[in-house]
Amino acid sequence: MSIHFLGEGYLMDMFDSPSKRKMSEFSSFCDMQRMSNSLHKKEISDMAHANTIFHQVLSLIPRTEFEALAKKYSTGRAFRSFSRWNQFACLLFIHLAGRQSMRDGIRSLGANIRQMYHLGLRSVARSTFADANSKRPAEFFQAIFGKLYQRCSSVAPGHKFRFKAKLYSFDSSVIKLCLSAFPWASYRAKRGGLKIHTVLDHDGYLPAFVRVTNARLHDSKMVKMLRLPKGSIAVFDKAYINYSWFRTLSASGLFFVTRLKTNAVYKVLKRNPVRKSTGVTSDHVIVVFSQDKELHLRRVGYRDPETGKFYEFLTNHLNLSAKTIADIYKERWQIETFFRLIKQNLRLKSFVGTSENAVLSQIYVAMIAYLMLAWLKFKSSVAFSLQEMFQLLQVNLFDRREMEDIFKPPDAFHDNINNDYRLLSYVA
């Protein structure tokens, strides 16, 4: 018997005629447990009614907000037995459980039909699921993603730098597709592909902006539609270099850090003093010419002490130290880490549908899953990395216990179990 199934009152009722002395000792022991904070009354009373881990994950999305957006993005055609919520839950399960195909995902859910019933979900035929993914607009999941990002950003920790300005990194990642199965995603002669354009907010490393396009679209064309808070710093690689766009950023009160192209033509206007012990080799104010117009920028030379590799950075920020400029660009690696994490832990290499809408829906639900775990990490101060959290969820989705328990370090979890057994042995 687990102690979490018993409240204090019920524990007392287990004895027909407990002596006052024993009752007093038992009460003192309970007080001691409360003081040590190792066993909470709420945990004891609530555990009997604990929902599955998957149910607790789903509860992170406010249903009223979800249904309001579902109504807004309604196509007019009703799926009587398969709601938007049902569709979302199925897609989320496929991501979190690591299912490889639609057949695999639907079969796995069917094997847990009792848990699905308690989640308010219904079993679904593959044809119904495929039809919903193909015809219900993916923009709905994009809107859910946007709402969830706003919630997550309000509790996210700040970036690691001393300056208070927001820091964002831009990049994209290509998802290869079989051209015969996805003819609408033509990329090269015999290859299909999509490109996930992402802006990563370095406060908590959250995807703040996600757009999915054909892989042929150049990165520099996508960033022109972005709107960042005034004073923000954007970091990106050489694929985004466009002097005309740089002029627009400067006029809008935005800053950037990128790499200088090897064939760049510029003129040095000023040489700033540097501390070579930090790896900075030069710090110049330069002028480049774009469309017969001058653009004053800053060039920073830097040699990485660890690798010995030499870099030339380009920025319009004249006040930060040269070493900070180098460190900002080094932080751009976080967006590469983000892409690697979602590709390794979410279903972004195999898709449950072949239509463009079905693929987009699956990608946006993947981003929602990432934000849901980030929210848990921020609110519960989880020590595990997001990758470890994904792995733990995958094997515990239909367990009936508090979600926080699976994210506790092993020692803390076993301490709680030992406290439960001590209390049971004392009252037995």
Buried (B, 14 or more C-beta within 10 A) or exposed (E): EEBBEBBEEEBBEEEEEBEEEEEEEBEEBBEEBEEEEBBEEEBBBBBEEBBBBBBBBBEBBEEEBBEEBBEEBEEEEEBEEBBBBBBBBBBBBBBBBBBEBBEBBBEBBEEBEEBBEEBEBBBBEBEBBBBBBBEBBBBBBBBBBBBBBEBBBEEBEEBEBEBEBBBBBBBBBEBBBEBEEBEEBBBEEEBBBBBBBBBBBBBBBBBBBBBBBBBEBEBBEBBEEBEBEEEBBBBBBEBBBBBEBBBEBBEEEBBBBBBBEEEBEBEEEEEBEBEEEBBBBBBBBBEBEEEEEEBEBBBBBBBEEEEEEEBBBBBBBEEBBBBBBBBBBBBBEBBBEBBEBBBEBBBBEEBBBBBBBBBBBBBBBBBBBBBBBBBBBBEEEBEBEBBEBBBBBBEBBBBBBBBBBBBBEEEEEEEBEEBBEBBBEEBE
